Amino acid sequence: AQSVTQLGSHVSVSEGALVLLRCNYSSSVPPYLFWYVQYPNQGLQLLLKYTTGATLVKGINGFEAEFKKSETSFHLTKPSAHMSDAAEYFCAVSPNDYKLSFGAGTTVTVRA
Amino acid sequence: DVKVTQSSRYLVKRTGEKVFLECVQDMDHENMFWYRQDPGLGLRLIYFSYDVKMKEKGDIPEGYSVSREKKERFSLILESASTNQTSMYLCASSISSSEKFYGYTFGSGTRLTVV
């Protein structure tokens, strides 16, 4: 079974500051990797994904993530936080069997 | 865009009731999933289905069953609702081709309260 660890259940950043959300996974095979965002009382929306190819992946709303196989990590970053980035973020992993395992989530708050 | 529609946003049911949560997707996806979401626990897989009339248990199937009579519809059934099943329930679907797999498309969720 896959294990996904998101470091920090809550992250608080100032508007305009860097957003960094950490995700590490355990996998015996090269996985598919995803970040999802959830706004209050909504379902999850795909931010970005890594399947194959370039290890630096760009997603929507200015987010990007880098797959580092040697570190089994897929950290999410955004250079400059906006108030609209306040949400819960989930890292997810699939070992190519189309079944995703999710981390516990990280709630981001943005201070004005 | 793929749409995944969950029939109810909010439900309140009594302990012992049989509860049906309905999910419909409109893009001919083979795979469908039911998760529950609880604070601090992330999303936990209840059941999934790779094809019509096919179902497999996820990580927490106890107290639940599912039905997939048509490709577009995947129903989650709480046979006898209990208060510990109060949660947000999320349905998702995905394509099964490895060349086109882009993760899941989620519905908006059903927040179920069992009293």
Interface residues (C-beta under 8 A of the other chain):
Chain A: A1 S9 Y32 F34 Y36 N41 Q42 G43 L44 Q45 L46 K49 T51 F90 A92 S94 N96 Y98 K99 L100 S101 F102 G103 A104 G105
Chain B: V4 R9 N31 F33 Y35 G40 L41 G42 L43 L45 F48 Y50 D59 L90 A92 S94 S96 S98 F101 Y102 G103 Y104 T105 F106 G107 S108 G109 R111
